[in-house]
């Protein structure tokens, strides 16, 4: 079976730091794979806030996660500070990808990379919505 390959942008429009807590660790003593996605979700929420939005209100519509892909690159441990970089790319009429990279702050060791596909969604009408033009502009798309 071929492995997932994720190409990253040369520059991330946004980055944030997160310290790993004991609650992020699994039985083997390193960052749990499911909780890595929880950290990426937090980074995504912060990315939207940095653009003046929330995930439920981007010019009157919200987002839903359409898909996610992850490549794990190295272990991460309690007390380490992760830097998560995020950008928006590959826009379509209804959504885009949010590529991201997580690395350890001091050593620059890459821990994981991935991308999350999002679709804009009108929660009141319960249907997919077009990408708001202002989001595309602010996010660099």
C-alpha positions in Angstrom: 0.0 0.0 0.0 1.5 3.4 -0.9 2.0 5.8 1.9 0.3 9.2 2.1 2.4 12.0 0.7 1.6 15.6 1.8 3.2 18.5 0.0 3.5 21.6 2.2 3.6 25.2 1.2 7.0 27.0 1.4 5.4 29.5 3.8 2.7 29.2 6.4 0.4 32.2 6.8 -0.1 31.5 10.5 1.7 29.7 13.3 0.9 29.1 17.0 2.7 27.4 19.9 1.3 24.7 22.2 2.9 23.0 25.1 2.3 19.3 25.4 0.6 18.2 28.7 0.6 14.8 30.4 -3.0 14.4 29.1 -1.7 14.5 25.5 0.5 11.4 26.1 -0.5 7.8 25.4 0.5 4.6 27.2 3.9 4.6 25.4 4.7 8.0 26.8 4.6 10.0 23.6 2.0 12.2 21.9 -1.2 10.2 21.2 -2.2 10.1 17.6 -5.8 11.1 18.2 -4.8 14.0 20.5 -2.4 15.3 17.8 -5.6 15.9 15.8 -7.1 17.7 18.8 -4.0 20.0 18.8 -4.4 20.6 15.1 -8.1 21.4 15.7 -7.1 24.0 18.3 -4.5 25.5 15.8 -7.3 25.7 13.2 -9.6 27.6 15.6 -6.7 30.0 16.4 -6.0 30.4 12.6 -9.6 31.4 12.0 -9.5 33.8 15.0 -6.3 35.4 13.6 -8.4 36.2 10.5 -11.2 37.7 12.6 -13.5 34.7 12.3 -14.7 31.7 14.2 -15.3 28.2 12.7 -19.1 28.9 13.1 -19.0 32.4 11.6 -17.0 33.2 8.5 -19.1 36.0 7.0 -22.3 34.3 8.2 -21.4 30.7 7.3 -19.5 28.0 9.2 -17.2 25.2 8.2 -17.3 21.4 8.3 -14.4 19.1 8.1 -14.6 17.1 4.8 -11.4 15.1 5.2 -8.1 14.9 6.9 -4.7 13.3 6.2 -1.7 13.0 8.5 1.9 11.9 8.2 3.5 11.2 11.5 7.3 12.0 11.4 8.6 11.7 15.0 7.6 11.2 18.6 6.7 14.2 20.8 6.9 14.2 24.6 5.4 15.8 27.7 6.6 19.4 28.2 7.8 20.0 24.6 6.5 23.1 22.9 5.0 22.4 19.5 4.7 25.0 16.7 1.9 24.4 14.3 2.0 26.3 11.1 -1.2 26.5 8.9 -2.2 28.0 5.6 -5.1 27.9 3.2 -4.7 26.4 -0.3 -6.4 24.6 -3.2 -9.6 26.7 -3.1 -12.7 25.4 -4.9 -16.1 27.0 -5.0 -17.2 25.5 -1.7 -14.0 24.9 0.3 -10.3 24.6 0.5 -7.4 22.7 2.1 -5.7 23.7 5.3 -2.2 22.3 5.1 -0.3 22.3 8.4 3.0 21.3 9.9 3.9 20.6 13.6 7.5 20.8 14.8 9.2 20.9 18.2 10.2 24.5 18.9 13.8 24.1 20.2 15.1 21.3 17.9 12.9 22.1 14.9 12.2 18.4 14.7 9.2 17.7 12.5 6.6 15.8 14.5 3.8 15.6 11.9 2.3 17.2 8.8 -1.1 17.0 7.3 -3.9 18.8 5.7 -7.6 19.2 6.5 -10.2 19.7 3.8 -12.9 22.1 4.8 -16.2 23.0 3.2 -18.2 26.1 4.0 -21.6 25.3 5.4 -24.8 27.3 6.1 -26.0 25.9 9.3 -29.3 27.7 9.2 -30.2 26.2 5.8 -28.3 22.9 6.4 -26.5 23.1 3.1 -23.0 23.7 1.6 -22.2 27.3 0.9 -19.7 29.2 -1.3 -16.3 30.2 0.0 -16.7 33.7 1.4 -14.7 36.1 -0.8 -13.3 37.9 2.2 -12.0 34.6 3.7 -10.3 33.7 0.4 -8.6 37.2 0.4 -7.6 37.2 4.1 -6.4 33.6 4.0 -4.2 34.2 0.9 -6.2 32.3 -1.6 
